[in-house]
Amino acid sequence: MTMDSAPARHTGQGGTGHAGGSAFAPAAPAETRRAVTAIHPPRGPRADRARAAVRPQRARRREGVTALLTADALAAAVTATTLPAGTLPPEAVLPAAALLTALHAQAGLYRPRLAPSALRELPALAGRAVVLWAGAAALLAAAAPPRALGWSALLGAVCLQVVLACAGRGFLNQLRRRAAVRRPVSALVVGPGEGTGAVAAALHGRPEYGLRPVGIADTAAPADGDPGQLPVLATHEDVRRAVIQNSVREAVFTCPPEADERTASLVRLFHDHGCRLWLADPAGTAKVTGMRVAQPADQLWGYAVQPMLPRPSRPLERAAKRAIDSCLAALALLAAAPVMGACALAVRLSDGPGVIFRQERVGLYGRPFTLLKFRTLRADEHESATRWTVAGDRSMSPVGSFLRKSSLDELPQLWNVVRGDMSLVGPRPERPFFVAKFSTVHPGYEARHRMPVGITGLAQINGLRGDTSIEDRARFDNHYIDTWSLWQDLWILARTAASFFRFRLGGS
């Protein structure tokens, strides 16, 4: 079995930051103003307080989406009522409106915009209107030929649909711009170089975008010169304090987060506080990989801008993963009960009382839990929370050595899976001390906690267990999360079972 729990060999370069966050550039010259305890107080009579969440919270402001959905559905319903009498059954109006909104969602017409324009969206609106009413005409011609739509009626329906949709969206966009000027939301501009200041100046001078910059999170050593009226936030803790004190709800990045580990470290912080993320391109050359590009294009005073959208959560598949984990783990516990009983008896006779070993590990979204294993060290020894590895420890009895080499000491973790602490497949959980240490040294290590931790995983079936590279393991774990599917889980379980039955000896 390829399960492992010992920390791997630390092969990365040395880190400089503390365990609580990322290390930014050293202090700037004296004339550069740094963050202070109070940044800019929120404007307006009341501001929502940012919540410090353990689990990342996506931005949930849907005020504009609901209005657009209503306008589009009304446009489809009004168009349907103008068709010749008896052409479209009344009960078909609601499905037609629902289909139209689904087509608009597929085209990205409900995604957030800084500068929405109904005329810019006209081609997409017209194309979806043609698909909707051409499909309706084809269905009517097949189901009820006497009520088939003629070419003139079809063309009139498409044109009316487009006009109504554009008019409704234009009216809502105008209302949104007025509301944005009256009630702007606090925002931070994130990135290195002069482009960050230019984007902040554009936001400050154009209130119609609805973003009021309250600070600049500089992810590189700031250049000499006047930083303007905004405070420069140089550390992870400065940014966190500014987000909380100013009720920041938007963050504008001026370079792709994956281009700089310091910038990437802020993405999760903003997600934790429910912020919506944007990517502006002051240089005009940003090429974003792994992100969905919003269409039609958006802009911020001439700078190309797009929302940084999270990957789909796929709740049904994740629920299925949890159900499969629970069922398989429960069945495995029943099937392995005789083996576990024999292991427990062997540990008790060989090493004394205390058969089960408990240790704190870090799980999903950084939550700690108690991991269970069969004890492999003698009763008077213990595995320290900061000890690198116990593989090959002379205090390990022959029974403990056999359990570790065969991975049978991991069997009690099936109960962790049943309880919901772990999954069968996922990144291996590590102790808090090493999570804090590796997160400051290896880019992407902290991102492993986006997925429930597991007994086995993609890194383990590729031989990355025991005393192996942390950087390689983090890369495999993040690749598993980015490409996750139920079929991949089943494939990894099959590979794990095959290696177990071959009894590949490799310390855990």
C-alpha positions, 0 to 999 in steps of 0.5 A: 500500500502506498500510504504514508504519513512521515514528512518528506525530505525538505529539498526547497530553498530556505524561506524568510517569512514567518509561518503566519503569512508570506514575506514581502519586500523589506522596508522601503525608503523613508519617504514611502508611506507604510500601512498604519493601524487605521487606513481609510475609514469606510465611506457611508453610514454603515459598512459590513464587517469582514469575517475571518473565515476558515473556509474560503467564502466566495463573493456572494453579491448577486444584486445585479445578476437577479435584475439581469435574469428578470429583464431577460426572462421578461423580454422572452415572455413579452416576445412570446405574447406577440406571436400570432395567436395560438402559435406558442402554447402558454405553458411553453412561455416559462421554459422558453424564458428559462432556456434563454437565461441558460443560453445567456449564462453559457455566454457569460452574460451574467458574469461581473463587469466593471464597465457593462455595456448592452451594445457591446453585448448585442452580438451575443444577445442576438446570437442567443435569440436566433438559437432560441426562436429558431429552435422553437420554430423547428419544434413547432413545425415538427410537433404541430405543422399548422402552427409553424412559425413563418419567416416573417414571424420568426424574424420579428420575434428575434428582432423584438427579443434583441431590442427588449433585452438590450433596452432592459440591460441598458436601463439596469446598467445605468442604474448600476452606474448611478448606484456605484457613484453613490455607494462605492465599495472599498478595494485594494490594488495588488501588484508590483511596479508603477502599473499598480499606482496607475490602476489605483489612480484610474479607480480614484478618478473614475467613481462610476466603476464603483471601487474606492481604492483604500491601499496598495498591496505592493508585492515587490520592493517599491520604487523611490518616489511619491506613492501618492495618497494611498498607504502601501501595504508591504506585509501579509498582516498589513493587507489582512488588517486593511481588509478587515478595518476597511471592509474591503470587498474587491481586490484588483490584481495587476499581474497574474497571481501565478506569476509571483508567489507573493501575489499568489499568497494573497489570493486565499486571503481575499477569498477568506474574506469574501472579496471579489477578485479582478485582474487588470493589465496595465501593460497590455501583455498579461497572459492568464493561464488556467482561468476563464476569460470573460467575454465580452471583454471588459475594461477599466479606463482603457486597461483590459480587466476580467474577473478572476472566477473560481473553478466550479465547485461541482457540489454533486460530484463532491457529495458523491465523493463523500458518499463513496468514501463513507461506504467504502471505508465502512466496508473496508473496516468490516473486511479488515477487522480480523487483520486489525485485531491481529495487528492490535494484539501484536502491538500489545504483546510486543510493545505494551499497552497503548495500541492506538497512536493519536496525533494532530494533523491539518485537514481541509481548509487548515482545520486540525483533526486527530489522526489515528494509527497503530503505534509503531514505537515502544510504549516509552517512546513517542513521535514528536510533533516536530520530529522529522521522521521515525523511519529506521528508528532503533527504538522501533520494534520488529512488529512496528517496523513490519506495520510501517513497511506494509502500511498496515499501521494506517488501517485505523485511518479508515475510521477517520474517513468514516468520521469525515476527517479524511477522504480515501484519496487526497493530499496526505495530512501533515503536522501543524509544525511542518505545514507552517514551515513548508507553506513559507518555503514551497509555493503551492504547499498551502493550496493542498488544503483546498481538498480533503486530505486522504489516506492515499493520493496521486503523489503516493502512487508515484513513489513520493512517500517517506523521505522524498521531495516536499516540492514534488509532492506539493506539485502532484497534490495540486495537479490532482486537485486541479484535475480532480474527478471521481474516475481519477479517485477510483484509478488511484485506489486501484493503483494503491490496491495493486501496490499493496497486494504486491507488498512493495516495501517502502516506509510510510 
